[in-house]
Amino acid sequence: AIAIPAAGDTGDFGLVGAGDIDGDALIACASKVIAARGGTAVTTTVGTFRSVRDTSLEGGGGEIAVRSGDLVLLGGGTYLRAMIDTADQRAPTIRSSVAHTRLAEALGRTDVRVTAVLTPDQRKTLAAELRAEPGSDAPAPGASISAAGLGLALGPSVEATGVVLCDDAGACAKLGDALKKARDDRAADYATRLIGVGVLLEAMTI
C-alpha cells in the first residue's frame, strides 16, 4: 500500500508491505546497501519496530522500519513515525475515516483500490477554480466533491468502478448529468469511435 499525508511534511509519502518478514535480515541488508554507497547506517527502535536510515544524507532521506513477522514500512521524517504509531495502535487508522470507509464500501470487491479525501484547503481551492460558467459566481457541480475513489477488479475482463462523494445532493446530481453528457459527446466523436474507445464509453454506466 502507498499512503500520502493530507498535511504535514511536504512531499512525504509512505509505502507499506505485509507478509512473513525476517526483520533482522532486512535491517542487515539495508545497512549493507547504505554502507556500500558510502553512507552511515544507524538503527533505531521505535515502538515495536526497528528502523535503519542513512544519517550522512542531507535532509535525512528515507527510512525503513520493520516489525518481524508482518510489516515493513518505508517513509521519512515525521510521517514514518506517524505510520509506526498507527501500526502500533497509538494513532487512528484509515478505517476511522468515515469518507474512506464509505468509498471502500461503495467500490466493493477490488484488487486495486485508490481513495482520496480532500482537505478543507483543497476543497476551497477546487471551489475557487471551478465555476458553473465563465464570469459566474455560482460554483460548478464539481466544487461539491469531498472525496473520490477508484477500484479495479482483475480477471478475464477488467472492471473499473469510480465513486465520488459530494456534500450536496443537488450538485452531485448535476455532476452526474455533466459526466453523462461528456461521455455521450466523446462516444459519438468520430475519432474516438475510430480507435475503438467509443464502444468502451458506451458501456460505461454513470
N, C-alpha and C positions, 0 to 999 in steps of 0.2 A: 504494500500500500504506500501511497505518497500523500502527504498532508502539507498544506500550505497555511500558515497562520494568517488570521484576518487582521491582526495588529501585532505590533512589537517590532523586532529587528527586521529592517527592510531587506528583502531578498532571501530570507531564510526559508528553508523547506525541510521536510523530514521524510526519510524512507524507513519503512518497517517491514521486516521479514520474519516469518514464523515457521518453525519446524524443529526437528531434533538437532539442536545446535550444540557443538562442542565449544564452549566458551573459552577454555584455556587455549585450544588450538587456534581459534580465530584471533584472539588477542596476540598470541605469539606470532602468527603470520603477519598481522597488520604492523606489529612492531618491527619485524624484519624488513618489510617493504619500506617503512619510514627510514630505517637506518640505511638501507641500500641507496636511498635517494639523498643521503647526507643530512637527514633530519635528526631530531631528538625526540624519541618516543617516550611519553610519560603516561603511566597507567594510574587510574583513579577509581576508587569505589564510591558509587553514588547509589544509595538505596540498595536494591537487590541486584544492581548492575555493576559490571566492571567496564571501564571505558579506556580508550587509548587515543591520544592525539599527538600531533607534531608541534611542539612548543617553539620550534625555530621559525615557523611561518608567521608573517606579519598578519595581524588581524585574527589570529587564532586558527583559521582554517576549519576544516570539517573534523568530526569526531565520531568514532564508532563505539557504541555501547552494546554489551551482550549480557544476557541472562541465560546461563546454561540450561539447555533443555527446551527452550521455547521461543525466545525473542532476540533479534538483533536490530539495533536502531542506528541510523546514520543521520546526523544533523550537525548543527553548530550553535555555539553560544547558548543563550538562554532558552532557545526553542528545544534543544536536545534535553535540557533539564526539565522542561515542561512535559516532554514526551515520557521521560523516565517517571516523573511524578504521576502521570496518567496511568502508565503501565502498573505502577505500584499502588494504584487506587488512592492516591493522595490528591488527585485532581479529577474533575468530571471528564468522562469520555464523550465521544461524538454521540453516543446513544442518549445523552442528556439533552441534546438539542432537538426541540420539537420539529423544527424545519427539516433538518437532516433525516430524522426518523420518518416524517411524512413522505419525503421524497423517496426514501428506500422502500417504503410500503407500496407507494404508487407504482414504482418501477417493477416490483415483483421479482421473480427469479431472474437473476442476471449473472453472467460470468465476468463481466467487466462493468463497473459502476463508477460514475463520477457525480458528486453532488457539490453544489456551491451555494452558500448563503451569503447574501450581500450585507456588508456592514452599513450602519446609518450613513456614514460619509459616502460610501459607494452609491447608495441609493439617491442621495442628494445630487451627486454628480450626474447620475443617469437621468434623473428628472430634469436637470438643467439642460442636458444635451438633447433630450428627446422632447419634441413639441408636436402637437397634433398636426400643425401645418406652419410653414414659414410665417413669422410675424405674429403668431398666435400665442397667447399666454396660457392656453389650455394644454395640459400635459398630454403626451401621446399615451396610448394604452400601455405601451411597454414600460412606462415610468412606474407602473404599479407593481412591477416584478420585485419580489423579495427573495426568491431562491429558484434554482433550476437544477435539473439532474438529467443525466443520460445513461441508459443502460444497454448493454449488448448481450444477447443470448446466442451462444455459438452452437452450431450443429450443422446438419446437412444444408440448411439455409440459415443466414444470419438475420436475426430480428433486432431492430433498433427501436428503443422507446425513449421518448423525451418527455419530461414533466416540467411545467413552470408553475410556481406558486405566486399568486398575486394577493394583495391586501384589499382589493376591491373587486367584487363580483362583476359589476358592470364593465369595468375596464378590462377584466380578464376575458369577458365575452367578446368585447371589441377586438382584443388582441387575437383571439381565435379566428374571428372573421377576417382580420388582416392577413393572418398566416394562410388561411384557406385561399384568399384571393391571390396572394403571392404564389402559392403552389399551383393554382389553376393557370395563372399567367405564364409561369415558367414551363408547365407541362404542355401548353399549347404552342410554345415557341418552336418554330421550325428547326432551328439549330439544335435545340435541346432534344427534340424527337429524333433528329438525325443520328445522334450519338447514343441513343437508347435510354437516355435519362428520363425522358417524358413518361415512359411506361412505369418507371420506378416512382416518379412523383404521383402518378395517378393511383398507385397502390397505397399511397400514404394516407392514413386516417388521422384527422385532426379533431 
